Amino acid sequence: MDTSLSILFMSLTILLLSLYKLLLSSNKARQPPGPIPLPIMGNLFDFDDQPVHHSLTRFAKVYGPIMSIKFGLTTTIVVSSPEAACEILQKKDAYFSAREIPDSFHAFGHYKVSMLWLPSKSPLWKHLRAICATYLFSARSLESSREIRVKKVREIIEHFHQNADSKVNIHQIMFSGMLNVISNVLFSQDVVDINSGLRQEFKEMIAGFINEMIKPNISDFFPFLRVLDLLGRRRTLAGYLERLYGFFDQLINARLKNRSRVSGIRNGDFLDYLLELYFGSKISRHEIHALLTDLFVAGTDTSTTTVEWAMAELLHDPVSMAKAQTEVRETFGLKALEEPETVKLPYLQAVVKEVLRLHPPGPLLVPHKAMEAGINLCSCGYMVPRGARVMINVWAIGRDPEVWDQPDIFRPERFLGKDMDFQGRDFEFIPFGSGRRICPGLPLVRRVMPFLLALLLQEFDWRLPNGMEPNDVDLTEKFASALELAVPLHVVPISVVRRG
């Protein structure tokens, strides 16, 4: 009897262990493949000196367009195909619309009030998005701020005229100029003197903040170390946030002082609308701080790098440069070009799209996070574990040879006659994302970038310095908060049209 029970018990144990092993292997098989991770370190040693999005694109050629990577102890699902991106960002957007929050953004509780980091289910996130959509990026708001935008863009152009026939750094000029474009839309004030070295403190704060936010952090690879902040990333970012918040407080206090003397909206800018909401207890001062910070960081870097890449690609390809300049000059001659008129320039619009395809500002987008356990991706049959970070490699999607002919070649003509835009509907071309977390500033970008580029091509001829030839233009990438040229572009503007 005892022997029979022992045999039965052993048989059941073996059966249960076999079923458990089968279940584990089945679950493992359903998870996305990827390079075999080392204990604790994961796949960190699999990355070389290339930009991260290059390495991930290389891995995708081996493991497929949906793969699993371990950054230390953090599981990351990397998506590199239009079909999978569509499922993540549109079909199952609700399950993937949370954010993986870097440890450094816990400084000052910034992640709790930041539109960038709040989960999409948060009432505050919905409120902040609605504020921006209504008072900043709606067609009516954009039209009301058009005059000041045009004025500030023309000041950038004037700065190039003042430095005609001299070597200039496009990135530096564009960064300063775009800071003033954004600051005047937000609160009717310059924050940088684009024509001198004065008033550079705000520029240094934003540049420092951007540089710090993208540095690798051991706390994000090994979350149990976050309490120690070993690399000091959180402390450093806290210092920048303190200075930025202090700067915005000075603006707010000055505006409140004026309001105490004269009732009603004085400037009619975004800050006035925010203060109306503040007086109505519909937004806190901390939330205003975070919103202004997010808008500056996101807007300045994106526009700056895209224009610099456009000029680099055009200077590298004189045929495309000639086509773009001829179109602008034949369409408008010497008359002053207005912002809405860039829709009459299909080749220039194609140049902008081709630049964004090859050099999307955020090559990996801002990471999403799986909000539920075992989300099934129908397009491939894989399961995404709860809490996994999800990265969309839009750089790889934009260079997918299954989608694009000669994907690594700059060829604006590929967009001519095609109804394809970067509004988030065409998943082979989503430089600003898609779904509920698409870049909220896209309506502003669509207006400013083509307008600025058109003026640069209308009013100047461009020469490379020091006897450089077109093939000498270095198109090597550097992965920062936005995708930058590894070697800043220096050019010599030659005035063709001078407006007084």
N, C-alpha and C positions, 0 to 999 in steps of 0.2 A: 504493500500500500504506500509506504513512505517512498519507495523507489519510483513508483508510478507518478506520485505527486512531484517528486524532484525532476523527473523527466519532463512532465507537463510544464512545470515552472521554467525550466531551462529552455524549453521550446518556445514558450510565450515570450521569454526575455529576448531570445535570439530574433523572434519575429518582430517584436517591438523595436529592437535596435536596428534591424534591417529596414523597417518602415521609416524610422527616424532618419537613418542615413539616406534613404531614397528621397525623403522629403527635403532634406538639406540640399542634396545635389540638385533636386528639381528646382528649389528656390534659387540656388546659385546659378543654375542654367538660365533662369528667366531674368536674372539681373544682367545689365549691359556688360559686355566683355571689356577688357582693358589690360594694360601691362601688369604683370604680377607685382604686387606691392611688397616691400620689405616690412618686417615687423616694426611698428612704431613710426619709422620714417616714411612709410608708404612709397610713393613714386618720386619723391623729391630728387633723388639722384638720377632719374631718367631724363631730367631737363638739362640742356646745355646752355651756352651763352646766347642762344637765339632768343628773340622776343617770345613770350609765353604762347601767343596765338600761333606762331610759326610751329613751335614744338607740338602743340595740340593738333594742328593740321597734319603734321607728319604722322602722329599716332593714329589719327582717323583713317589714314590710308591703309593702316595695318588692321585696326580693330573695328572699323566701320564708323558710320556717321552718328551713332549713339554709343558712347563708351563711358566706362567708369574709371576715374582717376582718384588716387588717394594723395592729397596734399597733407603729409603727416598723418594725423588721425581723422582728418576731415574727408568725407566721401563727396566727390564731385561728379555729377553727370554732365558730360560735354556733348552738345548737339551741333552737328556740322552739315545738316541737310535741310533744304526748304520744307520737305514733308514733315520732318520731326519738329522743326521750328514752328510750323503751323499748328501742330498738335499741342505743343507746350504753350504757345502764346495766344492761341485763339480757341481751339476746340476744348482744351482743358485748362484754360487761363485761370479759372477760379481756384484750381488746386495748386498752381505754381506761381501765384502772384504775391507771395510773401517775399521778404528779402533776407538774405544772409548778411548779418550786420557785422562789419569789421570791428574788432575790439576798440580801436582808436576812437570810433564814433560814439562810444559810451561816455566820452569826455563831456562834461557839462550837461549830461542827459540829452545830447543833441539828437540822438536817434529817436527819442520819444516824441519829438516835435518836428522832425525833418520830413518833408514830403518825399524825399529820396528814399528814406529808410523805413518809414511807417508801413505796416501791412495794409494791403488794399481794402481789407475788411474794416479797418479802423475808421470810425466816424470822423476823426480829425483829418485823416488822409483825404477822405472824400470832401471834407469842408475846404481844405487848402487847395485841392485841385479845382474845386468849383470857383473859389476866389480868383485863381489865376485864369481860368477859362472865361470868367465874366469880366473881370476888371483889367486884364493884361493882354490876353491872347484872342479875344473875340474879334470878329471883323470890325465891329464898331470901335473897340478900344485901339486896335492897330491903326485904324484910319485916323483917330484923334491924335495919336502919337507920331504920325508919319512925318509931320513937318520937322519935329525935333530930331527924329532919326536921320532924315535927309541932311539936316544941318550938320550933324555930327559926322556922318559919313563923308560929307564934302570937306570937313576939316581934316580928315585922314588924307584925302586926295590932295588938299592944299599942302599938307606936310611933305608929301612926295614932291610936289612942285618946288617947294623951298629947298629941297635937297636934290634937285635935278642935276644930272651929270656927275653925281657922287655915289659912292658905294653905300648902300643902306641894307640894314637887316630887316627883312619883311616881317618876321615874327615879332620883333620888338615893337615895331610901329603898329602893327595890327593889334597886338595885345593891349597896348595903351589906348589906341583908338576905340576898340570894342568895349573897354571898361567905361569910357565916357558915353558911348552909345547907350549902354545898358543903364548906367547911373542916371542919365538924363530921362530915360523912359520911366525909371523907378521913382526918382526923387528930384528931378530938374536941377541937377548939379554935376559939374565935372569933378572927377576924383583924381585925375592925372593931368598934368600940363604936358601935352603931347609934344610941344615944341621946345621943351627944355628939360633939364634934370630935376626941376622943382616938383614938389608935391608927388613924390614917388612912394610915400609910405603905404598908401592903400594898395598900390600895385604890388609892392613887396609882400604885403600881408596875403593877398589873394594868391600870388605866385608861390609863396611859401606854404600856404595851406594846401594848394593843389599838389605840390611836390611831396609833401608829407603824407597825404592821404593815400598815395599809390605805392608807398614803399612796402616791401614784404614785411610781415610781422609774425614772429614766432608764436605769438598768442593766438593767431588765427589757425595755425597749423596744429597746435597742441592746446586746445581750449582749457585744459586743467591748469595751465600756466598763466592764465589771464590775470589772476589776482596779483601777480608779481610785476606785470608790465616790464619784462626784462629789457626790452630795447627802448623803452621810454616813449614809444609811439603815442600812447594815450596822453601822456603828460605834455608832449610837444604840441599835439593837436589842441589840447586844452589851452595852451598859451596863445595859439593863433585865434581860437574861438573867442577867448577873452578880449583880445584886441579888436577883433571884428565886431563883436557885440558892443564894445565900448564906443566904437566909431558910429554904429547905427544908433546908439543911445543919444549921442550928441545931436544927430540929425533929428531924432524924434523929439528930444527936449526943446530944440530950437523951434520946431514946427508947432509944438504944443504951446510954447510961449507966445508965438504969433497968434495962435487960435484964441488965446485968452483975451486978446485985444480986439480981434475982428472975428465974428462968428462965420461959420460956413467954410466950404472948401476954397482954399486960396490958389493953389497951383493946378488943381485938377489932374494931378499925377497919381501914380499907383500908391505912393505913401499916404496921400490924403485919403484915398479910399480905405486903406488899412486902418488909419486912425479913426475913420467913421465907424468901422467895425469894432475897433478897440473901445471907443466910447460906448458902444452898444453891448459891450461884454461878449462879443462874438469872436474875439481873438485876443490872445494874451501878448504881452510884450516879448516874452521868450519865443513865442511862435513867430512873431514878426522878425525877430533876430534870425531865427533859423531859416525862414523863408527867403529873406534877402540874401543870406549867405549861399543857399542852394542856387538861387537864380544867377548870382554872379559867377559862381564856380562853374556851373553847367554852361551858361551862355557864352562866357568869354573864351574859354579854351576851345570849344567846338568851332565857333566861327573863325577864330584865329588860325587854327591848324588847317581847316578846310581851304581857306583862301591861299595859305602858303603852299599847300599841296597842289592846288590848281595852277599857281604860277610856276611851280617847279616842273610839273608835267608839261605845261605849255612851252616852257623854255627848253625842255629836253626834246620836245617834238615841234620844231619850227613850222611844219606843215599845218598842224592843228592850231598853232598860235596864229598863223596867217589867216586861216579860215575864220577863227573867232574874231580877230580884229577887223577883218574885211566886213563881216556881217554887222558888227556894231557900227562901224563908220559909214557903211553904205546905207544902213537903215536910218541913222539919225544925223549923219553929217557932223557938223560942228555945234549943233544946238544942244542945249543942256538936257541930258537924259533924266527922266523922272522914274521913280521907283516902280510904279505899276507897269511901265512900258517894257520891262524886261521880258514879258510874255511874248513880245514880238521877235524875240531872239532865240529861235529853236536850237541853233547850234550851241550857243552859250549855255542854254539850259541843259543840253546834252553833255557839255563839258562838266558842269556841276555834278550831274548824276554819275558820270564816269569816274570822277574823282571820289565821290562817296562810295562807289562800288569797290574801287581799288583800295581806298584808304578811309574806311569808316572811322569816325571820331572815336567811338568805343568799339574796338574790334571784337570784344567779348561781351558787350553790353554789361549792364550792372547785374550781378548774379541774382537769380531767383532762388526760391526755396520751396521744396515739396512740403505741403501743409498736412498731408494725410499719408497713412501707411499703405505701401503696396499699390501705388497708382500705376495702372496698366497703360502702356503706350501701344495702342492698337496697330500703329503703322509698322511695329517691329516685334510686338509680343513681349517686350521687356518690362520689368517692374522697376519702379523708382522707389527706393526706401524713404520712409518719413524722415524729414529733417535734412535730406541730402541737398547740397548746393547744386543748382542747375545753371550752367553757363551756355549761352548761345554764341557760337563762334561765327559771327556774321562776316568776318574777314574770310574764313574758309568758304562760306556759302557764296560770297561774291566772286570767288575765284574757282568755283567748282566747274571742272571741264565737262561734266554731264549737263550743265545748264548754260554755260557761256562758251562761245567760240573764242579760241585764243585768249583765255581768261587773264593772263598776266600782261597783256598788251593794252596800252592806253589807246582806246579807239572810241571817241565820242559818237561816231556815226552809228554804233550799235543801238543807240537809243532813239535815233531819228525815225519818225513815223510809227513809234511804238507807244501804246497807251500804258506806260509803266512809270510809276512814281514811287517816292520813298514815304508814302503815307501809311505804310504798314499793311497794305492789302496784297502786295506781291512778295511772297516770302522768299523768293530768290534775291530780293533786294530790300533789306530792312535795316539800313544803317542807323535809324533812330528807334528801332524796336517795333513792337506791334502790341495790340491788345490794350488792356486797361493801363499798362505801365509804359505805354509809348511816350516818348519825350514830349512833355506838355508845351515846350517852347517851339515846336515844329512850325507853327504858323508864322512866327517871327523870323525863324531861320530862312524860310522859303522866300521871304521878302528881302532880307538884308544881304544875304550872300550873293545872289545873282546881280543885284544892283551894284554892290561894291566891286565885284569882278568886272562888270560891264564898264564902269567908270575907269578902272585901271587900264583896260584895253582901249578905251576910246581916247583917253587923254595922254597916253604915254606909249612910246616905243620902249622896249626893254633890252638891255644888253647885259651880258655876263661880265664880271670884272676880271681883271688880271689876265686877259687873253684866253679865258676859258671858252671851250666849244660846247655845243649842246650836249654831247655825250659825256661831258665832264660833270654834269649836274648829278649829284649824289642822291639817289632815291632810296637809300637805306632807311629803314624804319626804326624808330625807338618807341617802345611801349611805355607811355606815361599815363596820366589821367585821360588824355586824348592821344591818338596815334600821331606822333610827331616825326619830322625829319630828324634823323640822327645827327646830320650836319646842317645847321641853320642856313637858310637860303639867303645869300647876299646878291644883290642886283644893282644895276645902274639905271634909274628911270630917266628917260629923255622926253621932255615936255613936247607934246604935239598941239594940244589945246590948252590955253591958259585963260581961266575965267577970273575976272576981277570983280 
